[in-house]
Structures are given as C-alpha cells and as structure tokens.
Amino acid sequence: MKKVLIIAPHPDDETIGCGGTILSHKFKGDKIYQLIMTQMSKKHGWSNKKIIMRKKEIKKVSAAYKFSNTYQLNFSTGRLDNIPFEDLIKKTFQIIKKINPEIIYMPYHLDVHTDHQITAKAVQACIKWFRAPSIKKVLMYETISETDFNFLSLDNFKPNTFVDISNFIKTKNKILSIYKSEIGRHPFPRSVEAVRSLAILRGIQSGYNFAEGFHLVFQR
C-alpha cells in the first residue's frame, strides 16, 4: 500500500488531470489524499449560491474517490499571485509532512492559469529529497483548458509516462459530471466529451484503449 497525494489548484483539476489514475491507485489498495489550494469567496465576487454548490461538489467527489482525507488551504481562487510565496510553501509543506506521501501528482508548471503555475512552483520547493524523504515519485498531470492553451510557450506538455485507465474511464467521467458548476457542453474544453477524447489520444500514444499522460518529474 502506498500513500498518494493529489495536489489541485482548484476542485475538478484532480479529476480532469488524473481521475482515472486515482481510481487505479484506489483499486490497488493505495491510500489517496487530496490537497486543494484555493476556494471561492464572497469577498472576490462569488455568490453564496455558487460557494455552497462548490462545497457540495467537493464533498461528493471526495466520497466518490473515497479519499482518506481532503485538505483545503482556502486561498482565494484566481489570486494565488497575491499570496506571499513563503506562506504557500509553508502551508503546502505542512500537508506533505503530515501525510508523508510516496507519490505526488501536481499540475503542469506551464499551464496558462496563474494559480496552476504558482501551485507547481510551490510544490517544487517542497519536494527536495532531504526535506521530504518519503517522496519517491512526482508526476505532473495535464489539465485540459489550461495545459493546452498556453500558446506562448514553446515547451508544450509532452507526456513521458502513461497510465492505462481503460477500466476506469466511465467512472472518471461520472465523477467529472458531479462538477456541474465547471463542466460544459462540447466543444467547451471542460466537457466529458473533451476529457474522453484526450484519454483516447493518450491511449493511442501508449497502446491502451484509454490512458492518462503525465510528465515524470523524478523517481527514486
């Protein structure tokens, strides 16, 4: 049994990026933890209705994956660039040390969304082997609508590790559908059709019916 930590800037990133892999880990008997970096707040224009809806979605998704725990740092959505970076590192590291995971999944460092970029940078500061010796493997996942929309970067996401999710694609999409506040209809990028199509593409690249692709940061 391994301890696995999924770090998501926002709720739904974990499912879009590695929902099938989460289910695969759970099937193998691993303990799965989630860390969500941000939350909606009335202070920054989110309605009370939207905030309540999001909280319910997080609870339902956590139950669907059977996470051992879901941690939330509650920084304001879309405003991680306003938070002192040392605070981000400190609070992220506290959760990592509390869990002592062997495997971490994190967002791609060149995603177009600033929250994703800053989350990846903060995680990077926390995963040095002499600071967190429990960590044996770190992978970056792709988030459709963020990873693929960074048109200014010449270093596009190139997966070098694939996970067969053929047995989990239906459940992944069912869980994705819980996020009614975020999921739209095709051709909206965050749609069940788009996520399924990406899984087909990654499957073609790796020899599976459906797969998720990752960029392996390190393994030791």
N, C-alpha and C positions, 0 to 999 in steps of 0.2 A: 504493500500500500504506500502510495506517495502522496505528499501534500502539494497541491497545485493552487497557485494564486492567479486569478484573472484580474488585471487592472484595467478599468474602463473610465475614460474621461466623463462619459455620460451613460445613463441607462440605455440600453439597446446596442451599444458598441460591442459588448461582450458576445451577444447573440449573432450579430451580423458578422463579426470577425472570426469567432471560434466556437459558435454554438454547437456544431457537430462534434468538435474535438472535446468540448466539455462533457457532452453525453458519452463519448467514447471513454474518457477517463472515469466517469462515474460507473460505466458498465464494467470496467476493470477493477472497481473497488477502491479507487483513489478518493481522497478527501479533497473537496473543492471549496475554495474560498473566493469571494469576490470583494474587490475594493472599487467603489465608485467615488470619483474625485469631486464631483460637483452636484449641486441641487438647484432647482428653480427657487426664486424668492420673489415675494411681492414687492420688495424694495426696488427690484430691477424690472418691474413691469409685468411679471407673470400673474395671471389671475388666480384667485383662490381655488376656483374650479379646476384649473389646469394642474395646480400643485397637488391637490387631493387625488386627481386622476393618476398623476405620475407616481405618487406614493403607493397607490393600489397596484399599479403595474409592476413596480419593483417587487412588491410582496408576492404577487402571483408568479412572477418569473423565478424568484428565489425558491419558491416552493416547487415549481416545475422542475428545476435543476436539482433540487434537494441539496442546495449549498450547505456546507457545515456552518457557514456564517457569511453575512453580507455586511461589510463595513462601509460607512459613508463619511467622507471628510467634510461634506457640506459647504465647500467653496461655491461661490456663485457661478452658475453656468455662463459660459462665454466671457468670463472675466478672470481667468487664471493669470493673465498677464498683469493684473493689478495686485496680485498677492506677492508679498516678499518671498523670493525664491527659497530662502533658508527655511521658511515656515512650511512650504510644500515638501521639501526634502525631509524635514524633521518628522512631520506627521505621516508621510508615506513610509519612512523607515521604521517608525514605531509599529505600524501594522505588519510590516515584513518581519520584524524581530519577534512580534507576538506570535505569528504563525510559524515562522521558520520553514518556508516552503522549499521544496526541491526544484520545482518548475514554476516559472513565471511567464505569463503571456501579457504582452504590453502593446500599445498602439504603435504604428509606424511613425518614425521620428520626422518624416517629411510630409505627413498629412497636411492638407490645406488648412484645417481648423487649428487655430492657435492653441486651444485647450489640449488638443492631441499632441502638438509639438512640445508644449511645456510639460505635459504629463510624462512623455517619453524622456525628456531631459532630466526630470526629477527622478524617475526610476533609475536612469543610468547612473546617477550619483549614489544610488543606494545598493547597487548590486556588485560592488567590488568584493572579491572573494574573502578578503581579510576583514571586511565589515559584516558580511552575511555569508558565512561559510556553508550554510545549509543549501544554498542555491547551487544546483548542478547544471541547470539548463535554462536559457532565456530565449524566447521567440517573440518576434513582432508580428502581429496579425494585420490584415488589411481591412479597412472599413469602407465599403462601397459608398460613394458620395463624398468621401474625404480623401482617401488614398489616391483615387483615380482622377481627382480634379485639381491636382497640383500641376498645372500646365507650365509653370515657370521652372520646374526642377528637371534637370537632365538625368537625375538619378531616380528613375521610376522604380516602383516596387517590383522586385524580381524574386519570387519565392524560390528558396533552395531546400525547403522541407515541405512534405505533403502528408496529410492525414486522411485516410480513407473514411469518409462519413456516409458511405452508401446505405448503411443500416440505420442512420440517424437523421437523414435529410428531412423526412416527413415530420419528425418530432421537432427538429430545429425550426422548421417553417411554422409549425403550430405554435411554438413558444414565441417566435417573432411576431406572430399575429396578435399577441397579447398587448404589444405596444401600439395601441390604436392611436395614440397621440403623435406617433412618429412615422408610422407606416402609411404609404400612399399607394395609388394605383400605377401600374406600368403606363408610361415609361419613367415615372418617378424612381430615382435610384434606390431609395429605401423602400423597396417593394418586395413581396415574396417572389415574384417572377424574376426580378433582378438578382436577388440573392441565390435563387436556384440556378439561374443561368451561369453565374460566376462559379458555382460549385461544379457545374458541368464542364466549364472551361478548365478548371484546375484538375478535374478528373481526366480530361483528355491529355493534359500535360503529364500526368503521373500514372496513367493506366488503370484508373478506377472509374466507376460509374459517376460518383460524386466525391469531391475532395475539397479540403481547405488548404490553402497555401500559406506558408509562413517564411519569414526571413530569420534564420537561426543567428542569434547574436553571439552566443557562445555555448559550449558544452564541455563539461569537465568531469 
